[in-house]
Every structure is written in structure tokens, then in C-alpha cells.
Amino acid sequence: MQQPLIQDNRTGQPQQGVGLDPIVIAGGGFGGLYTALALAEQPGHPPLVLVEPNDHFLFLPLLYELLSGELRRWQIAPGYQSLLAGKGIGWLRDKVDRIDTNSRQVHTGQGHTLTYSRLVLATGAGSDDFGVPGVREHALGFRTLADVDRLQAVVRILREGSLTGQRLAIVGGGPSGVELACKLADMLGDRAGIELIEQGPSLLNGSRAFNREQGLLALQRRGVRIRCGTRVLAVHGGYLELVPGGEGPEGPTPETLAVAAVIWAAGLRCQPPALLPAPACDNRGRLLCGPDLRLQDHADIFVVGDLGAIQGAPGTDPEDPVPATPTTAQVAFQEAPVIAANIGHSLVGEPLENFAWKDLGEMLSLGLGEASLTGAGFTLAGPGAYQLRRLAYLARLPGLPLQIRVVAGWLAGNDGPKIQS
């Protein structure tokens, strides 16, 4: 068995392997990182290994503020080395490729093999192109730091160019699409029009009524053109093929829409590493797990975040799934301590806890310095909601040192340069 060289973030020195049967966390997003940090607080825990290919954690809900320059990169994308320093968590900068559940072995893309006592699957979800031709080749995503860099380059070109009447197309009318449309409209001003394309009959279909209303008002104030009931047939370099909602006597008439760029925000699909034998999944690729967040039929594997579909909550038909939790960061925040506690329970033969999702509300970024939020009977929109949203996310940044640095920057007015429209 090939043992990887893993950084020991307690001593700062590399070590050979991590001892016998560590707890392995596959993926360093919200679910993986916060589970690892919660496990590190348990006394006498087995060795901990976080397997994550990126060198920076990304606080996704604030990615829009990084795009606009309202926040700086270090504030929403701290490095794993600093986050894990002194925590006793080994970090292997690699990607989990496949998992043999019979032998309890994780195999990585760089050829390493780790034997685990418990495994946490936290690899999350990626963009779903729904099989639309040209999306991978010609559309921009918005889930990584590289995506932000590419989109900022497009904005600079549009702002500095001499052409008028240019358009950006955003595909997907959920929260991500609406938040992007408002932010880009403020950043570009009259340099380019924004087209927001949604296949369904309305925008923000799963959002609260107040946030839907505020989102629509924000889009209208910014002159964003909304195209609901419109299906994208293909994405090309410089244009889209669409089928508008209105149908003629012989059926829908395809349309060509010229655009400077396409941003794809149409949906997510889970992308777990290959597990052998193959586990049960739902139609969205999510792994079926019990209310204690263990993978179905696997007592030593736990699933956190977007990757899991919880089945069989107490008091429900065991054949029916629990109502789906939203694919948001707050779900992973709440699951992480439960998984950490259940791993501790499982190692000493104690009963496990069931996860109970608590809806803490919903927040939307709606342009430069504006937001909308609703929860617990409370609603607010505008600059006040923007500040409360930032404070709410501050409390969830990983680690007190980062929280202190970020709030100090906010109080000093050093968030970063605002992009004026």
C-alpha cells in the first residue's frame, strides 16, 4: 500500500502516513471542513485526514461580493494550511478517485491509498449542463475562484470596450442566477444588457414569497430582461439557441440570441467519487443515507451536504424519502456537528443521533450593497439586509482568527474596492 505524504497541521512538519485507521474526510467544502473541525475538538479522536485538491477553502455564499470587489479574496477564500494549523488535522492535497467499501480503502487521483476507520463523504455537487450541447465548451460557471477571475475579465472587456448594445446571458432563474444578474447589472451599468433565462414558468420558484418579490423588483429596477418559459437548445461561441415560451400554430419557433458571454447557473448535480460496490442513489445522483446521516447499508460511512438524500425519518413511511433539504451551506453547517458526534458514538458503540433540519431563513444578495432576507417571521430588504447578511455569514466563517480579521477589515472600511457602474 502506498502511503501518502500528509501535512501535519499541528506540528507544521510532514509526516509519513497518519497511523492506523484514521477518520478520512473526502472533500473540504462546508460539510467536510466543518466536520473535520468538529471532530478535532473531540478528545482522544483517531487521526484525522482531510483529502481536498484545492489549496483554499471557498465560502460560496459570499462569492458574489468577491466578484464585485465588495470583499477581498483572503476574506472568503482562506488557505487550508492556515485554517488547519494547530488543529491536529492532516491535509492531503489530492482528490478522492474511488472507494472500496469492503476493504475500507480510499484511492486518490495521485495513486495514494488510505485505510479508514470511518469515512465522511463531502465532495458536494457540481454544475449540471442537463445535456445541453456547448455548455461545457462555451459557458462560464460560477462556483470557483477561477470562475470569478474569468467573469471579472469579461466585465473588464465589456466596460472598456467601445461596442454598445452588448448582452450577457445568465441561464437559470434560481437564487444564483438572480443574485448574479443583479450584481452584474450594477457592475456593468449601461455597458451591457443582462438577459436572465429560466426554463420554468417563474423565477425563484423555491424561495420565500418576500424574497421572490424583492428579487423581481431588484431585477426590474436594473433593467434585466427576464425570459421565463424559455429553453436553451445549445450554447455556441457568441450566441444561444433558444425555444421561447410562446408557441405558434406549428409549435415553438427557435430563436438565436447573440451574447458576449453565457453564465450557466441552471442547476447542480451530485458527483460522488466511485464507490465499490455501487451504493443506492436517487434520480439526482445523491447518495441515500439514514436519518443519522450514515450511508445506506454502511455503518462506517457518513454523508454530509449536497451529496446526501436522507431517507426514513421517524414517523414516515420507510419507502418514502424525507422532504429534500435545500442545497445550501446552512444544511452542511447543521449536519457537520451531528456527523462528528455520531462518529464518536459509533466508535464506542453508543446509539447515534438523528439529524433534524432547522430552517433558519433565506438571504439573497441583490446588487451592490443590497440584499433581502426572511426568516422566523422577520423580513428586511435593502442596505440594512445587506449588513445583516454579512454579519450572519461572519459568524459562520471557519475559525475565530479569520472572523476577527474579517470584521476588523469591515470596520476599517477595507473590504476592497467597489466597482462603480
Summary of the structure (lengths in Angstrom):
residues: 421
radius of gyration: 22.5
end to end distance: 57.1
largest distance: 72.4
contacts: 1333
relative contact order: 0.15
helix: 30%
strand: 27%
